[in-house]
Amino acid sequence: MDNLGVSYAHRPMAYCGIGDEIALIKLTRKKSPIPPGLARTVSIIVQGGTFGMGGDQTVTFADLPLPPRQNVDDLFAAETQVIQY
């Protein structure tokens, strides 16, 4: 959920692994009357996998700053930009 209260959905197979420790996860904004691009932060809740490892554990990343909207639709094909928090 972003700072404007808009929710996002994650498709389980919509990710891309980079090496052993980095994953790109695509979040799709749910329908909202608030125009896209106004949110400045997002909070993400990650739940453990379904294969018996960490399934009951969750981690919350609160108030992550959103980067500016990029001019490409397919971020997996775009140049990778690393932002470390």
GIUR-V727109 format. One line per field, one symbol per residue. psi: psi as a letter, one per 30 degrees, with the letter a starting at -180 (. if undefined). Layout:
psi=???
This chain:
psi=kafggkllkkkegilkkjaffkkkkkkkklkkfkklffkflkkkkkkllggfjgfgklkkjkhkkkllklglejffflkkkkjk.
